């Protein structure tokens, strides 16, 4: 039976993934500061380092599946698999699966507001 989630391949240690995510996050912050944005207004919109790592791993899974965007149940299974493969990311995975982050524009669980 083919594994729908294409089991995650450990491409690097969690420490290296976190370092890459921290570098990416610092670039995002730097660019927004150079654009004149107020950090008090945008910092809570940005993902944490662990959230960024989870989305990096999720993106790798999507690419391995031919680039098709996952439906809600597959999104859940992929994130759950990430938590199983990388236990220290469990808190970030479950927070991303919950309703707590729906104010962030980059979060796939953001609900469209009725006009």
Biopython code that builds the backbone (N, CA, C, O; Angstrom):
import numpy as np
from Bio.PDB.StructureBuilder import StructureBuilder

atoms = [
    (1, "UNK", "N", (0.844, -1.186, 0.000)),
    (1, "UNK", "CA", (0.000, 0.000, 0.000)),
    (1, "UNK", "C", (0.885, 1.243, 0.000)),
    (1, "UNK", "O", (1.792, 1.368, 0.822)),
    (2, "UNK", "N", (0.615, 2.159, -0.925)),
    (2, "UNK", "CA", (1.418, 3.375, -1.038)),
    (2, "UNK", "C", (1.110, 4.307, 0.117)),
    (2, "UNK", "O", (-0.049, 4.504, 0.485)),
    (3, "UNK", "N", (2.150, 4.870, 0.677)),
    (3, "UNK", "CA", (1.968, 5.810, 1.783)),
    (3, "UNK", "C", (1.641, 7.177, 1.217)),
    (3, "UNK", "O", (2.468, 7.800, 0.552)),
    (4, "UNK", "N", (0.431, 7.640, 1.486)),
    (4, "UNK", "CA", (-0.061, 8.904, 0.933)),
    (4, "UNK", "C", (0.775, 10.092, 1.374)),
    (4, "UNK", "O", (0.903, 11.066, 0.631)),
    (5, "UNK", "N", (1.339, 10.031, 2.556)),
    (5, "UNK", "CA", (2.091, 11.159, 3.083)),
    (5, "UNK", "C", (3.552, 11.164, 2.665)),
    (5, "UNK", "O", (4.279, 12.087, 3.031)),
    (6, "UNK", "N", (4.011, 10.167, 1.910)),
    (6, "UNK", "CA", (5.427, 10.076, 1.540)),
    (6, "UNK", "C", (6.266, 10.316, 2.790)),
    (6, "UNK", "O", (6.808, 11.405, 2.980)),
    (7, "UNK", "N", (6.368, 9.319, 3.622)),
    (7, "UNK", "CA", (7.036, 9.441, 4.905)),
    (7, "UNK", "C", (8.226, 10.388, 4.824)),
    (7, "UNK", "O", (9.044, 10.318, 3.906)),
    (8, "UNK", "N", (8.298, 11.259, 5.792)),
    (8, "UNK", "CA", (9.325, 12.289, 5.809)),
    (8, "UNK", "C", (10.716, 11.672, 5.817)),
    (8, "UNK", "O", (10.996, 10.731, 6.559)),
    (9, "UNK", "N", (11.567, 12.218, 4.984)),
    (9, "UNK", "CA", (12.960, 11.801, 4.972)),
    (9, "UNK", "C", (13.734, 12.811, 5.790)),
    (9, "UNK", "O", (13.645, 14.014, 5.545)),
    (10, "UNK", "N", (14.477, 12.338, 6.742)),
    (10, "UNK", "CA", (15.276, 13.252, 7.557)),
    (10, "UNK", "C", (16.409, 13.791, 6.708)),
    (10, "UNK", "O", (17.395, 13.100, 6.450)),
    (11, "UNK", "N", (16.259, 15.022, 6.283)),
    (11, "UNK", "CA", (17.277, 15.619, 5.425)),
    (11, "UNK", "C", (18.374, 16.274, 6.234)),
    (11, "UNK", "O", (19.483, 16.465, 5.734)),
    (12, "UNK", "N", (18.086, 16.619, 7.464)),
    (12, "UNK", "CA", (19.068, 17.274, 8.318)),
    (12, "UNK", "C", (18.625, 17.132, 9.768)),
    (12, "UNK", "O", (17.492, 16.751, 10.060)),
    (13, "UNK", "N", (19.539, 17.446, 10.653)),
    (13, "UNK", "CA", (19.186, 17.402, 12.068)),
    (13, "UNK", "C", (18.214, 18.544, 12.381)),
    (13, "UNK", "O", (18.137, 19.537, 11.658)),
    (14, "UNK", "N", (17.497, 18.374, 13.454)),
    (14, "UNK", "CA", (16.560, 19.417, 13.868)),
    (14, "UNK", "C", (17.302, 20.712, 14.183)),
    (14, "UNK", "O", (16.792, 21.802, 13.924)),
    (15, "UNK", "N", (18.490, 20.594, 14.734)),
    (15, "UNK", "CA", (19.267, 21.791, 15.048)),
    (15, "UNK", "C", (19.605, 22.566, 13.777)),
    (15, "UNK", "O", (19.530, 23.794, 13.759)),
    (16, "UNK", "N", (19.972, 21.857, 12.723)),
    (16, "UNK", "CA", (20.281, 22.518, 11.461)),
    (16, "UNK", "C", (19.022, 23.137, 10.842)),
    (16, "UNK", "O", (19.067, 24.254, 10.325)),
    (17, "UNK", "N", (17.905, 22.410, 10.896)),
    (17, "UNK", "CA", (16.646, 22.957, 10.385)),
    (17, "UNK", "C", (16.250, 24.221, 11.136)),
    (17, "UNK", "O", (15.794, 25.194, 10.536)),
    (18, "UNK", "N", (16.427, 24.199, 12.452)),
    (18, "UNK", "CA", (16.108, 25.380, 13.254)),
    (18, "UNK", "C", (17.046, 26.541, 12.923)),
    (18, "UNK", "O", (16.613, 27.693, 12.880)),
    (19, "UNK", "N", (18.316, 26.250, 12.690)),
    (19, "UNK", "CA", (19.264, 27.311, 12.340)),
    (19, "UNK", "C", (18.897, 27.938, 11.001)),
    (19, "UNK", "O", (18.952, 29.159, 10.853)),
    (20, "UNK", "N", (18.522, 27.108, 10.020)),
    (20, "UNK", "CA", (18.099, 27.635, 8.725)),
    (20, "UNK", "C", (16.846, 28.483, 8.860)),
    (20, "UNK", "O", (16.737, 29.544, 8.244)),
    (21, "UNK", "N", (15.895, 28.013, 9.671)),
    (21, "UNK", "CA", (14.650, 28.752, 9.875)),
    (21, "UNK", "C", (14.920, 30.075, 10.594)),
    (21, "UNK", "O", (14.318, 31.094, 10.260)),
    (22, "UNK", "N", (15.816, 30.064, 11.573)),
    (22, "UNK", "CA", (16.150, 31.294, 12.291)),
    (22, "UNK", "C", (16.794, 32.304, 11.347)),
    (22, "UNK", "O", (16.507, 33.499, 11.425)),
    (23, "UNK", "N", (17.659, 31.831, 10.459)),
    (23, "UNK", "CA", (18.265, 32.726, 9.469)),
    (23, "UNK", "C", (17.198, 33.329, 8.559)),
    (23, "UNK", "O", (17.216, 34.528, 8.281)),
    (24, "UNK", "N", (16.278, 32.497, 8.101)),
    (24, "UNK", "CA", (15.205, 32.976, 7.222)),
    (24, "UNK", "C", (14.326, 33.995, 7.946)),
    (24, "UNK", "O", (13.947, 35.016, 7.374)),
    (25, "UNK", "N", (14.012, 33.713, 9.189)),
    (25, "UNK", "CA", (13.180, 34.624, 9.971)),
    (25, "UNK", "C", (13.891, 35.960, 10.189)),
    (25, "UNK", "O", (13.260, 37.015, 10.119)),
    (26, "UNK", "N", (15.186, 35.924, 10.449)),
    (26, "UNK", "CA", (15.918, 37.180, 10.647)),
    (26, "UNK", "C", (15.948, 38.006, 9.354)),
    (26, "UNK", "O", (15.917, 39.235, 9.404)),
    (27, "UNK", "N", (16.008, 37.341, 8.211)),
    (27, "UNK", "CA", (15.960, 38.052, 6.933)),
    (27, "UNK", "C", (14.593, 38.720, 6.755)),
    (27, "UNK", "O", (14.508, 39.870, 6.324)),
    (28, "UNK", "N", (13.527, 37.992, 7.091)),
    (28, "UNK", "CA", (12.178, 38.567, 6.982)),
    (28, "UNK", "C", (12.032, 39.802, 7.869)),
    (28, "UNK", "O", (11.506, 40.828, 7.437)),
    (29, "UNK", "N", (12.500, 39.693, 9.103)),
    (29, "UNK", "CA", (12.415, 40.823, 10.035)),
    (29, "UNK", "C", (13.231, 41.998, 9.496)),
    (29, "UNK", "O", (12.758, 43.134, 9.485)),
    (30, "UNK", "N", (14.445, 41.722, 9.052)),
    (30, "UNK", "CA", (15.319, 42.786, 8.535)),
    (30, "UNK", "C", (14.676, 43.496, 7.340)),
    (30, "UNK", "O", (14.700, 44.724, 7.264)),
    (31, "UNK", "N", (14.106, 42.733, 6.416)),
    (31, "UNK", "CA", (13.476, 43.348, 5.238)),
    (31, "UNK", "C", (12.294, 44.220, 5.631)),
    (31, "UNK", "O", (12.108, 45.304, 5.077)),
    (32, "UNK", "N", (11.503, 43.755, 6.576)),
    (32, "UNK", "CA", (10.344, 44.552, 6.986)),
    (32, "UNK", "C", (10.772, 45.809, 7.740)),
    (32, "UNK", "O", (10.146, 46.861, 7.606)),
    (33, "UNK", "N", (11.827, 45.701, 8.526)),
    (33, "UNK", "CA", (12.342, 46.887, 9.220)),
    (33, "UNK", "C", (12.901, 47.894, 8.223)),
    (33, "UNK", "O", (12.674, 49.095, 8.368)),
    (34, "UNK", "N", (13.623, 47.424, 7.220)),
    (34, "UNK", "CA", (14.174, 48.320, 6.195)),
    (34, "UNK", "C", (13.067, 48.984, 5.385)),
    (34, "UNK", "O", (13.249, 50.081, 4.857)),
    (35, "UNK", "N", (11.920, 48.316, 5.290)),
    (35, "UNK", "CA", (10.783, 48.898, 4.568)),
    (35, "UNK", "C", (10.037, 49.915, 5.427)),
    (35, "UNK", "O", (9.061, 50.519, 4.983)),
    (36, "UNK", "N", (10.507, 50.098, 6.666)),
    (36, "UNK", "CA", (9.916, 51.107, 7.534)),
    (36, "UNK", "C", (8.752, 50.624, 8.381)),
    (36, "UNK", "O", (8.058, 51.431, 9.000)),
    (37, "UNK", "N", (8.533, 49.323, 8.416)),
    (37, "UNK", "CA", (7.426, 48.806, 9.221)),
    (37, "UNK", "C", (7.784, 48.827, 10.702)),
    (37, "UNK", "O", (8.947, 48.691, 11.081)),
    (38, "UNK", "N", (6.775, 48.997, 11.515)),
    (38, "UNK", "CA", (6.931, 49.012, 12.966)),
    (38, "UNK", "C", (6.922, 47.575, 13.484)),
    (38, "UNK", "O", (5.953, 46.847, 13.267)),
    (39, "UNK", "N", (7.995, 47.159, 14.168)),
    (39, "UNK", "CA", (8.035, 45.773, 14.647)),
    (39, "UNK", "C", (6.901, 45.427, 15.618)),
    (39, "UNK", "O", (6.508, 44.265, 15.720)),
    (40, "UNK", "N", (6.374, 46.431, 16.332)),
    (40, "UNK", "CA", (5.255, 46.173, 17.230)),
    (40, "UNK", "C", (4.009, 45.752, 16.448)),
    (40, "UNK", "O", (3.117, 45.103, 16.993)),
    (41, "UNK", "N", (3.957, 46.121, 15.188)),
    (41, "UNK", "CA", (2.784, 45.785, 14.372)),
    (41, "UNK", "C", (2.925, 44.465, 13.620)),
    (41, "UNK", "O", (1.915, 43.831, 13.315)),
    (42, "UNK", "N", (4.153, 44.032, 13.313)),
    (42, "UNK", "CA", (4.275, 42.831, 12.486)),
    (42, "UNK", "C", (4.876, 41.607, 13.175)),
    (42, "UNK", "O", (4.755, 40.499, 12.652)),
    (43, "UNK", "N", (5.512, 41.770, 14.317)),
    (43, "UNK", "CA", (6.206, 40.626, 14.919)),
    (43, "UNK", "C", (5.265, 39.472, 15.284)),
    (43, "UNK", "O", (5.643, 38.307, 15.159)),
    (44, "UNK", "N", (4.049, 39.783, 15.731)),
    (44, "UNK", "CA", (3.150, 38.681, 16.093)),
    (44, "UNK", "C", (2.545, 37.996, 14.864)),
    (44, "UNK", "O", (1.914, 36.948, 14.994)),
    (45, "UNK", "N", (2.730, 38.573, 13.678)),
    (45, "UNK", "CA", (2.268, 37.939, 12.448)),
    (45, "UNK", "C", (3.242, 36.883, 11.953)),
    (45, "UNK", "O", (2.861, 35.974, 11.214)),
    (46, "UNK", "N", (4.501, 37.005, 12.361)),
    (46, "UNK", "CA", (5.532, 36.108, 11.855)),
    (46, "UNK", "C", (5.486, 34.755, 12.573)),
    (46, "UNK", "O", (5.128, 34.676, 13.748)),
    (47, "UNK", "N", (5.851, 33.704, 11.858)),
    (47, "UNK", "CA", (5.902, 32.383, 12.510)),
    (47, "UNK", "C", (7.096, 32.304, 13.447)),
    (47, "UNK", "O", (8.065, 33.050, 13.304)),
    (48, "UNK", "N", (7.014, 31.393, 14.405)),
    (48, "UNK", "CA", (8.163, 31.120, 15.257)),
    (48, "UNK", "C", (9.146, 30.275, 14.456)),
    (48, "UNK", "O", (8.821, 29.797, 13.369)),
    (49, "UNK", "N", (10.328, 30.096, 14.985)),
    (49, "UNK", "CA", (11.334, 29.259, 14.316)),
    (49, "UNK", "C", (10.794, 27.848, 14.120)),
    (49, "UNK", "O", (10.912, 27.288, 13.030)),
    (50, "UNK", "N", (10.203, 27.267, 15.162)),
    (50, "UNK", "CA", (9.682, 25.903, 15.032)),
    (50, "UNK", "C", (8.521, 25.827, 14.039)),
    (50, "UNK", "O", (8.406, 24.850, 13.298)),
    (51, "UNK", "N", (7.663, 26.847, 14.018)),
    (51, "UNK", "CA", (6.581, 26.861, 13.030)),
    (51, "UNK", "C", (7.150, 26.917, 11.620)),
    (51, "UNK", "O", (6.642, 26.258, 10.713)),
    (52, "UNK", "N", (8.198, 27.699, 11.439)),
    (52, "UNK", "CA", (8.840, 27.786, 10.134)),
    (52, "UNK", "C", (9.450, 26.445, 9.727)),
    (52, "UNK", "O", (9.379, 26.060, 8.560)),
    (53, "UNK", "N", (10.043, 25.739, 10.680)),
    (53, "UNK", "CA", (10.591, 24.405, 10.395)),
    (53, "UNK", "C", (9.469, 23.461, 9.980)),
    (53, "UNK", "O", (9.621, 22.706, 9.019)),
    (54, "UNK", "N", (8.351, 23.493, 10.689)),
    (54, "UNK", "CA", (7.217, 22.625, 10.352)),
    (54, "UNK", "C", (6.741, 22.921, 8.932)),
    (54, "UNK", "O", (6.482, 21.995, 8.162)),
    (55, "UNK", "N", (6.624, 24.189, 8.581)),
    (55, "UNK", "CA", (6.167, 24.521, 7.233)),
    (55, "UNK", "C", (7.202, 24.167, 6.165)),
    (55, "UNK", "O", (6.842, 23.845, 5.034)),
    (56, "UNK", "N", (8.476, 24.227, 6.519)),
    (56, "UNK", "CA", (9.513, 23.786, 5.589)),
    (56, "UNK", "C", (9.369, 22.289, 5.319)),
    (56, "UNK", "O", (9.429, 21.849, 4.171)),
    (57, "UNK", "N", (9.181, 21.519, 6.380)),
    (57, "UNK", "CA", (8.998, 20.074, 6.218)),
    (57, "UNK", "C", (7.699, 19.768, 5.475)),
    (57, "UNK", "O", (7.652, 18.841, 4.667)),
    (58, "UNK", "N", (6.648, 20.537, 5.741)),
    (58, "UNK", "CA", (5.375, 20.355, 5.040)),
    (58, "UNK", "C", (5.549, 20.655, 3.555)),
    (58, "UNK", "O", (5.016, 19.940, 2.706)),
    (59, "UNK", "N", (6.294, 21.711, 3.243)),
    (59, "UNK", "CA", (6.536, 22.073, 1.841)),
    (59, "UNK", "C", (7.309, 20.980, 1.115)),
    (59, "UNK", "O", (7.029, 20.689, -0.048)),
    (60, "UNK", "N", (8.277, 20.375, 1.790)),
    (60, "UNK", "CA", (9.020, 19.266, 1.194)),
    (60, "UNK", "C", (8.087, 18.102, 0.898)),
    (60, "UNK", "O", (8.215, 17.442, -0.133)),
    (61, "UNK", "N", (7.149, 17.852, 1.804)),
    (61, "UNK", "CA", (6.188, 16.775, 1.599)),
    (61, "UNK", "C", (5.279, 17.070, 0.420)),
    (61, "UNK", "O", (4.982, 16.175, -0.372)),
    (62, "UNK", "N", (4.835, 18.313, 0.294)),
    (62, "UNK", "CA", (3.987, 18.709, -0.833)),
    (62, "UNK", "C", (4.747, 18.559, -2.143)),
    (62, "UNK", "O", (4.200, 18.063, -3.128)),
    (63, "UNK", "N", (6.005, 18.986, -2.157)),
    (63, "UNK", "CA", (6.824, 18.859, -3.373)),
    (63, "UNK", "C", (7.014, 17.388, -3.743)),
    (63, "UNK", "O", (6.977, 17.035, -4.922)),
    (64, "UNK", "N", (7.216, 16.532, -2.745)),
    (64, "UNK", "CA", (7.402, 15.105, -3.009)),
    (64, "UNK", "C", (6.128, 14.456, -3.543)),
    (64, "UNK", "O", (6.177, 13.397, -4.169)),
    (65, "UNK", "N", (4.992, 15.096, -3.293)),
    (65, "UNK", "CA", (3.703, 14.577, -3.751)),
    (65, "UNK", "C", (3.280, 15.231, -5.067)),
    (65, "UNK", "O", (2.101, 15.208, -5.420)),
    (66, "UNK", "N", (4.223, 15.803, -5.781)),
    (66, "UNK", "CA", (3.918, 16.403, -7.071)),
    (66, "UNK", "C", (3.451, 17.838, -6.996)),
    (66, "UNK", "O", (3.016, 18.396, -8.003)),
    (67, "UNK", "N", (3.532, 18.447, -5.832)),
    (67, "UNK", "CA", (3.182, 19.856, -5.697)),
    (67, "UNK", "C", (1.711, 20.153, -5.506)),
    (67, "UNK", "O", (1.321, 21.319, -5.456)),
    (68, "UNK", "N", (0.883, 19.123, -5.397)),
    (68, "UNK", "CA", (-0.547, 19.389, -5.208)),
    (68, "UNK", "C", (-0.827, 19.793, -3.769)),
    (68, "UNK", "O", (-0.340, 19.171, -2.826)),
    (69, "UNK", "N", (-1.620, 20.845, -3.620)),
    (69, "UNK", "CA", (-1.962, 21.355, -2.292)),
    (69, "UNK", "C", (-2.803, 20.321, -1.545)),
    (69, "UNK", "O", (-3.776, 19.803, -2.094)),
    (70, "UNK", "N", (-2.437, 20.019, -0.303)),
    (70, "UNK", "CA", (-3.186, 19.001, 0.443)),
    (70, "UNK", "C", (-4.553, 19.495, 0.900)),
    (70, "UNK", "O", (-4.737, 20.679, 1.186)),
    (71, "UNK", "N", (-5.506, 18.573, 0.964)),
    (71, "UNK", "CA", (-6.802, 18.932, 1.534)),
    (71, "UNK", "C", (-6.653, 18.944, 3.061)),
    (71, "UNK", "O", (-5.573, 18.660, 3.578)),
    (72, "UNK", "N", (-7.712, 19.264, 3.770)),
    (72, "UNK", "CA", (-7.640, 19.426, 5.224)),
    (72, "UNK", "C", (-7.196, 18.149, 5.932)),
    (72, "UNK", "O", (-6.386, 18.209, 6.857)),
    (73, "UNK", "N", (-7.713, 16.995, 5.511)),
    (73, "UNK", "CA", (-7.343, 15.758, 6.206)),
    (73, "UNK", "C", (-5.895, 15.376, 5.924)),
    (73, "UNK", "O", (-5.205, 14.876, 6.812)),
    (74, "UNK", "N", (-5.426, 15.606, 4.700)),
    (74, "UNK", "CA", (-4.029, 15.291, 4.395)),
    (74, "UNK", "C", (-3.102, 16.271, 5.111)),
    (74, "UNK", "O", (-2.041, 15.877, 5.597)),
    (75, "UNK", "N", (-3.492, 17.536, 5.179)),
    (75, "UNK", "CA", (-2.723, 18.545, 5.924)),
    (75, "UNK", "C", (-2.548, 18.079, 7.374)),
    (75, "UNK", "O", (-1.451, 18.153, 7.927)),
    (76, "UNK", "N", (-3.625, 17.605, 7.978)),
    (76, "UNK", "CA", (-3.583, 17.102, 9.352)),
    (76, "UNK", "C", (-2.628, 15.922, 9.465)),
    (76, "UNK", "O", (-1.802, 15.879, 10.377)),
    (77, "UNK", "N", (-2.733, 14.961, 8.545)),
    (77, "UNK", "CA", (-1.887, 13.768, 8.606)),
    (77, "UNK", "C", (-0.415, 14.111, 8.404)),
    (77, "UNK", "O", (0.452, 13.546, 9.070)),
    (78, "UNK", "N", (-0.131, 15.031, 7.488)),
    (78, "UNK", "CA", (1.258, 15.422, 7.241)),
    (78, "UNK", "C", (1.842, 16.096, 8.483)),
    (78, "UNK", "O", (2.953, 15.771, 8.902)),
    (79, "UNK", "N", (1.102, 17.028, 9.068)),
    (79, "UNK", "CA", (1.608, 17.704, 10.263)),
    (79, "UNK", "C", (1.757, 16.729, 11.423)),
    (79, "UNK", "O", (2.709, 16.821, 12.198)),
    (80, "UNK", "N", (0.826, 15.804, 11.542)),
    (80, "UNK", "CA", (0.923, 14.783, 12.592)),
    (80, "UNK", "C", (2.164, 13.921, 12.389)),
    (80, "UNK", "O", (2.843, 13.574, 13.355)),
    (81, "UNK", "N", (2.463, 13.575, 11.138)),
    (81, "UNK", "CA", (3.654, 12.793, 10.833)),
    (81, "UNK", "C", (4.923, 13.570, 11.183)),
    (81, "UNK", "O", (5.897, 12.990, 11.664)),
    (82, "UNK", "N", (4.910, 14.870, 10.943)),
    (82, "UNK", "CA", (6.057, 15.706, 11.321)),
    (82, "UNK", "C", (6.266, 15.642, 12.831)),
    (82, "UNK", "O", (7.399, 15.518, 13.297)),
    (83, "UNK", "N", (5.183, 15.725, 13.592)),
    (83, "UNK", "CA", (5.284, 15.651, 15.052)),
    (83, "UNK", "C", (5.841, 14.300, 15.499)),
    (83, "UNK", "O", (6.601, 14.226, 16.464)),
    (84, "UNK", "N", (5.463, 13.243, 14.799)),
    (84, "UNK", "CA", (5.969, 11.916, 15.150)),
    (84, "UNK", "C", (7.451, 11.771, 14.787)),
    (84, "UNK", "O", (8.213, 11.152, 15.529)),
    (85, "UNK", "N", (7.852, 12.333, 13.663)),
    (85, "UNK", "CA", (9.239, 12.230, 13.206)),
    (85, "UNK", "C", (10.174, 13.158, 13.995)),
    (85, "UNK", "O", (11.342, 12.834, 14.213)),
    (86, "UNK", "N", (9.656, 14.299, 14.415)),
    (86, "UNK", "CA", (10.446, 15.296, 15.138)),
    (86, "UNK", "C", (9.699, 15.668, 16.424)),
    (86, "UNK", "O", (9.045, 16.710, 16.464)),
    (87, "UNK", "N", (9.780, 14.854, 17.460)),
    (87, "UNK", "CA", (9.017, 15.113, 18.695)),
    (87, "UNK", "C", (9.182, 16.512, 19.291)),
    (87, "UNK", "O", (8.207, 17.039, 19.828)),
    (88, "UNK", "N", (10.354, 17.144, 19.228)),
    (88, "UNK", "CA", (10.436, 18.503, 19.781)),
    (88, "UNK", "C", (9.561, 19.526, 19.052)),
    (88, "UNK", "O", (9.318, 20.612, 19.579)),
    (89, "UNK", "N", (9.085, 19.196, 17.852)),
    (89, "UNK", "CA", (8.224, 20.110, 17.098)),
    (89, "UNK", "C", (6.733, 19.892, 17.394)),
    (89, "UNK", "O", (5.879, 20.574, 16.827)),
    (90, "UNK", "N", (6.433, 18.958, 18.266)),
    (90, "UNK", "CA", (5.038, 18.603, 18.542)),
    (90, "UNK", "C", (4.208, 19.804, 18.977)),
    (90, "UNK", "O", (3.085, 19.980, 18.505)),
    (91, "UNK", "N", (4.744, 20.629, 19.868)),
    (91, "UNK", "CA", (3.991, 21.796, 20.344)),
    (91, "UNK", "C", (3.666, 22.740, 19.182)),
    (91, "UNK", "O", (2.548, 23.246, 19.085)),
    (92, "UNK", "N", (4.639, 22.974, 18.308)),
    (92, "UNK", "CA", (4.408, 23.857, 17.156)),
    (92, "UNK", "C", (3.378, 23.250, 16.208)),
    (92, "UNK", "O", (2.516, 23.959, 15.689)),
    (93, "UNK", "N", (3.466, 21.938, 15.981)),
    (93, "UNK", "CA", (2.507, 21.264, 15.092)),
    (93, "UNK", "C", (1.102, 21.412, 15.627)),
    (93, "UNK", "O", (0.199, 21.807, 14.889)),
    (94, "UNK", "N", (0.898, 21.102, 16.896)),
    (94, "UNK", "CA", (-0.459, 21.154, 17.443)),
    (94, "UNK", "C", (-0.980, 22.579, 17.518)),
    (94, "UNK", "O", (-2.181, 22.805, 17.368)),
    (95, "UNK", "N", (-0.092, 23.551, 17.748)),
    (95, "UNK", "CA", (-0.570, 24.939, 17.747)),
    (95, "UNK", "C", (-0.990, 25.357, 16.340)),
    (95, "UNK", "O", (-1.935, 26.129, 16.181)),
    (96, "UNK", "N", (-0.293, 24.851, 15.315)),
    (96, "UNK", "CA", (-0.659, 25.169, 13.939)),
    (96, "UNK", "C", (-1.943, 24.461, 13.514)),
    (96, "UNK", "O", (-2.653, 24.939, 12.629)),
    (97, "UNK", "N", (-2.235, 23.344, 14.132)),
    (97, "UNK", "CA", (-3.467, 22.637, 13.813)),
    (97, "UNK", "C", (-4.672, 23.227, 14.525)),
    (97, "UNK", "O", (-5.809, 23.004, 14.109)),
    (98, "UNK", "N", (-4.438, 23.973, 15.587)),
    (98, "UNK", "CA", (-5.534, 24.557, 16.345)),
    (98, "UNK", "C", (-6.040, 25.848, 15.751)),
    (98, "UNK", "O", (-5.620, 26.251, 14.666)),
    (99, "UNK", "N", (-6.930, 26.488, 16.453)),
    (99, "UNK", "CA", (-7.533, 27.735, 15.999)),
    (99, "UNK", "C", (-6.757, 28.964, 16.453)),
    (99, "UNK", "O", (-7.127, 30.087, 16.109)),
    (100, "UNK", "N", (-5.691, 28.772, 17.216)),
    (100, "UNK", "CA", (-4.998, 29.898, 17.834)),
    (100, "UNK", "C", (-4.322, 30.826, 16.832)),
    (100, "UNK", "O", (-4.178, 32.017, 17.111)),
    (101, "UNK", "N", (-3.906, 30.325, 15.686)),
    (101, "UNK", "CA", (-3.104, 31.134, 14.766)),
    (101, "UNK", "C", (-3.878, 31.639, 13.566)),
    (101, "UNK", "O", (-3.261, 32.015, 12.569)),
    (102, "UNK", "N", (-5.170, 31.664, 13.614)),
    (102, "UNK", "CA", (-5.939, 32.036, 12.435)),
    (102, "UNK", "C", (-5.840, 33.511, 12.079)),
    (102, "UNK", "O", (-6.375, 33.923, 11.050)),
    (103, "UNK", "N", (-5.171, 34.322, 12.897)),
    (103, "UNK", "CA", (-4.987, 35.742, 12.571)),
    (103, "UNK", "C", (-3.797, 35.968, 11.659)),
    (103, "UNK", "O", (-3.625, 37.070, 11.138)),
    (104, "UNK", "N", (-2.979, 34.963, 11.454)),
    (104, "UNK", "CA", (-1.786, 35.116, 10.635)),
    (104, "UNK", "C", (-2.105, 34.854, 9.174)),
    (104, "UNK", "O", (-2.713, 33.839, 8.834)),
    (105, "UNK", "N", (-1.700, 35.757, 8.327)),
    (105, "UNK", "CA", (-2.013, 35.637, 6.899)),
    (105, "UNK", "C", (-1.384, 34.406, 6.257)),
    (105, "UNK", "O", (-1.962, 33.849, 5.324)),
    (106, "UNK", "N", (-0.229, 33.967, 6.723)),
    (106, "UNK", "CA", (0.470, 32.838, 6.117)),
    (106, "UNK", "C", (-0.086, 31.496, 6.578)),
    (106, "UNK", "O", (0.257, 30.461, 6.007)),
    (107, "UNK", "N", (-0.931, 31.497, 7.588)),
    (107, "UNK", "CA", (-1.457, 30.253, 8.152)),
    (107, "UNK", "C", (-2.539, 29.676, 7.246)),
    (107, "UNK", "O", (-3.484, 30.386, 6.900)),
    (108, "UNK", "N", (-2.427, 28.411, 6.853)),
    (108, "UNK", "CA", (-3.417, 27.819, 5.944)),
    (108, "UNK", "C", (-4.789, 27.642, 6.587)),
    (108, "UNK", "O", (-5.765, 27.370, 5.889)),
    (109, "UNK", "N", (-4.878, 27.794, 7.913)),
    (109, "UNK", "CA", (-6.183, 27.634, 8.560)),
    (109, "UNK", "C", (-6.915, 28.954, 8.736)),
    (109, "UNK", "O", (-7.965, 28.999, 9.378)),
    (110, "UNK", "N", (-6.369, 30.038, 8.170)),
    (110, "UNK", "CA", (-7.045, 31.337, 8.264)),
    (110, "UNK", "C", (-8.408, 31.222, 7.597)),
    (110, "UNK", "O", (-8.536, 30.724, 6.479)),
    (111, "UNK", "N", (-9.416, 31.694, 8.311)),
    (111, "UNK", "CA", (-10.762, 31.625, 7.790)),
    (111, "UNK", "C", (-11.095, 32.920, 7.049)),
    (111, "UNK", "O", (-10.790, 34.016, 7.521)),
    (112, "UNK", "N", (-11.703, 32.781, 5.920)),
    (112, "UNK", "CA", (-12.120, 33.965, 5.168)),
    (112, "UNK", "C", (-13.277, 34.626, 5.887)),
    (112, "UNK", "O", (-14.257, 33.971, 6.242)),
    (113, "UNK", "N", (-13.159, 35.920, 6.099)),
    (113, "UNK", "CA", (-14.220, 36.647, 6.782)),
    (113, "UNK", "C", (-15.332, 36.969, 5.801)),
    (113, "UNK", "O", (-15.076, 37.304, 4.645)),
    (114, "UNK", "N", (-16.554, 36.866, 6.263)),
    (114, "UNK", "CA", (-17.703, 37.167, 5.415)),
    (114, "UNK", "C", (-17.717, 38.663, 5.112)),
    (114, "UNK", "O", (-17.506, 39.491, 5.998)),
    (115, "UNK", "N", (-17.962, 38.986, 3.874)),
    (115, "UNK", "CA", (-17.992, 40.396, 3.471)),
    (115, "UNK", "C", (-19.353, 40.987, 3.673)),
    (115, "UNK", "O", (-19.563, 42.166, 3.387)),
]
sb = StructureBuilder()
sb.init_structure("model")
sb.init_model(0)
sb.init_chain("A")
sb.init_seg("    ")
for serial, (resi, resn, name, xyz) in enumerate(atoms, 1):
    if name == "N":
        sb.init_residue(resn, " ", resi, " ")
    sb.init_atom(name, np.array(xyz, "f"), 0.0, 1.0, " ", f" {name:<3s}", serial, name[0])
structure = sb.get_structure()
